[in-house]
Amino acid sequence: MKAQPAGTYKLSGMGAGAAYHLAFAGFLKANGIDPLAVTHVPSQGAAPGFQELAAGGVQIIPSSIPEGLSMMQAGKSKPIAVLSETRIAAFPDVPTAEEATGVAFAGGTWRGVVGPKDLDPAAAEKLAAAVSAVANSEEFKSFMDEKGFGTAAYDPAAFATFLSAQHTGVGEIMNDLGLAQRKE
């Protein structure tokens, strides 16, 4: 990609600024590639993006592996790497981004539980304990592993730190892509 002119490669499978668009742009940047060097062809989700891939209109679909499973099984797409710190249990042969490129990178979608800032502290504690019990249960972890999704469970303070880092990192990538509003 570094050696090719900008626009040689095209990606699809999401709208501009969606989680996987930003994650892939961050992955490119981490690997020394201008995120604007790959042309983004907006679509309303991974399914139309994979159709465009099968038709030859784009070369890259950043998505969760489960979203592309039927296309992989049909021989129409091939997983290159997961943007995760560890391999995904349901797809053990797919390397991490670091294993594929030598550059550590993780990004994509995440799930979290939040409440209003004035939530009663006792209620917040009870909610955090319930979320932790579910997120750390073998039943939840096994289910997510079987479906091909990674998991991480943070306590409220660690989740706040994670959100802050996401806000900063995503803001930088949005600026790189020209998607952030500039404050005058």
Residue pairs with C-beta under 8 A, 6 or more apart in sequence:
1 8
1 9
1 28
1 33
1 37
1 38
2 32
2 33
4 37
6 34
6 36
6 37
6 39
7 37
7 39
8 37
9 37
9 38
9 39
9 59
9 60
10 38
10 39
10 40
10 41
10 57
10 58
10 59
10 60
11 21
11 24
11 38
11 39
11 40
11 41
11 49
11 58
11 59
11 60
11 61
11 62
12 40
12 41
12 42
12 43
12 48
12 49
12 52
12 53
12 57
12 58
12 60
12 61
13 20
13 43
13 45
13 46
13 48
13 49
13 50
13 61
13 62
13 63
13 67
14 20
14 21
14 42
14 43
14 45
14 46
14 49
14 62
14 63
15 21
15 42
15 43
15 44
16 40
16 42
16 177
16 179
17 174
17 177
17 179
19 108
19 109
20 62
20 63
20 108
20 109
21 40
21 62
21 177
22 107
22 170
22 173
22 174
22 177
23 62
23 83
23 107
23 108
24 38
24 60
24 62
24 83
24 107
25 35
25 173
25 176
25 177
26 35
26 105
26 107
26 169
26 173
27 62
27 83
27 97
27 105
27 107
28 34
28 35
28 37
28 38
29 35
29 173
29 176
30 103
30 104
30 105
31 101
31 103
31 105
34 176
35 173
35 176
35 177
36 176
36 177
36 178
38 60
41 49
41 52
41 57
41 58
43 49
43 52
46 61
46 63
46 64
46 67
46 68
47 67
49 58
49 61
49 63
50 61
50 63
50 67
50 68
50 71
50 76
50 77
52 58
53 59
53 60
53 61
53 71
53 76
53 77
54 71
54 76
54 77
61 68
61 77
62 83
62 108
64 108
64 109
64 148
64 149
65 72
65 79
65 82
65 88
65 90
65 91
65 94
65 148
66 90
66 147
66 148
66 149
68 77
68 79
69 148
71 77
72 78
72 79
79 91
79 94
80 94
80 100
81 94
81 95
81 96
81 97
81 99
81 100
81 101
82 88
82 91
82 94
82 95
82 96
82 97
82 150
83 96
83 97
83 105
83 106
83 107
83 108
84 96
84 97
84 106
84 108
84 150
85 96
85 98
85 104
85 106
86 96
86 150
87 94
87 95
87 96
87 99
88 94
88 145
88 148
88 149
88 150
89 145
89 146
89 148
90 145
90 146
90 147
90 148
91 148
97 103
97 104
97 105
97 106
98 104
98 105
110 152
110 162
110 166
112 159
112 163
113 127
113 131
115 123
115 124
115 127
119 127
124 156
128 155
128 156
131 153
132 153
132 155
134 140
135 151
135 153
136 153
140 151
141 151
144 150
144 151
145 151
154 162
171 180
174 180
